[in-house]
Amino acid sequence: MNEFQTQAFTTGAMGQPGTISRVNPAVLIPLIVEGKGVLAGTFGKRGTNKEKQVTKLAATDEETDGLIVFQGLQPALAGIANSMILNEGQEVGLLEKGFAYIVSTTATSFGDAVFYNPATGNIATGTGAAGFDTGWVVETGGAAGQVSEIKKI
């Protein structure tokens, strides 16, 4: 009887939402978080000082300046460990082009358009998804509520 391992890591974990998944190509602008309730792994826009700040989208916004991604480590916010909530004044990245990890409220498949609903903060894919088309597409799909990889080149 053969008891040796025949497979290893056939379906590895995707990665941490709100982080860059591949280093090339990438256009990443380092900025400072303006306001409360800004989340990594969601879409944002330039803040009051467009050269230095990034903030969350207003419920009525219909376009984005990029995906907000972690830029280094930050202290836990109000004792909440592993939070996607960013501290005001924290340095983050605004990813204008590249590859990154997100969590979608819908199942994702390669090539799906990525939509963002600023009223709810939900990212979804596919035809009929609520929100506006971000210009990003799915590179590596996944189940609803799980990590997916998106790209904009």
N, C-alpha and C positions, 0 to 999 in steps of 0.2 A: 504494500500500500504506500503510495507517494504522499507524504505530508509536507512537502516543500511549498513555500509560497510561490504562486504563479503570477500574481499581479500586485502592483503597488501604485498608489496615487493615480488611479485611472480617471478620477474626476476631482481634481484639487479645488480648494476654495478659491473664490474669485479675488477677493481683496476687500479693503476697508472702504466703504462709501465715503465720498468727499476727498478722495486721494487720486493722484495721477496714476494711471495704470501702465503707461508706456512713455518713455522719455522722448521719443521722436515721432513725428514733429510735435512741438508744443509752443504755444505763445502764452506765457504766464506773466501776469502783471502783479507784482507785490503791492498790496494795499492794506489799509487799516480798517477794521470793522467800525461802522458808524451805526449807532442805535442798538436797541435790544431786540432779541428774537431772530437774529441773523443765524442761519443754519449752514453748515458745511454740507456739500452734496446737493445743493439746490441752486437755482439760477438767481442771479442778482444784477444790480446795476451800479454804476458809479454813484458815489454819495454827493453830499453838498460840495465838498472840495473834490472835484472830479480827478484831480491829479493824485490824490492821496487816499481817498476813502471808497469803500464799497458798502452797500446797504441792501436790504431785502426789497423785493419788488412790491409796489403798491397793488392792491386788489384790482385796480383798473388798468395796470400796465399791460401792454400787448407786445413787448419785445424785451430782450435781455442783452446785457453786455457780456455775459459769460457765465460759467459755472464756478461757484465759490468752492475752493478746495483748501484743506488744511495746509499750512505753511509752517511746519515745525510743531512743537508741542505747546499746549497751553494748560494753565492750572485748571482744575475742575471747577465748573461754575456752580456755586452754592452747594458744594458737596456732591454734585451729581457726577458720578463716574461714567465714563464712556458716552458722553453726551455729544450730540451733533451741534448743540447750541454753542455759539461762539461768544466769547467775552467781548464787550465793547472795548475798542482800543487794541484788540489783538491783531497781529499781522497775519494776513491770509493771502491766498493767491486767487486772482480772477483769471480763470482759464478761458481764453478767447478761442483757442484752437488746440486740438490734441485729443488724447484718450483719457478717460476717467471712469471711476466707479460711481454708480448711483443706485438708489432703490426705487423701483417703479411700483405703482399701485396695480398695474396690470402685468400680465405675462408679456415677456419681450422676445422678439425673434430678430435674427440678423436682418439688417436693412430697414427695420421699422423706424418711422419718424418719431422723434421725441417731442412730447407736448408738455407744457408747464401751465398749471392753473394757479395764478398768484393769489386768487381769493381763498383757496384751500391749502396751497403749498404742495399740492400733489404733482408728481411726475407720472405721466402715463404714455403709452405708445399705441400706435395703430389707428386705423380709421375710426372716426367718431369720438376720439379721446377729447375730454374737456380741456380748454385752455388754448394757448397759441402754439404754433409750430416754432420750436427753438432754432431750427436749422441743424440740430444734432441728429445722429442716427445711431441705432443699436449696432454694436460690433459683436458682442457676445451676449446672447440672450439668457433668460432665466425665468423662473416662476414669479408670479405676483408676490410682492413683499420681500423678494430675495435680491441679492446684488446682481447687477448687470453692468456691462461695460458699454460706454457710448463714445462716439467720436465726432469730431468736426475738423475737416482738413481743408 
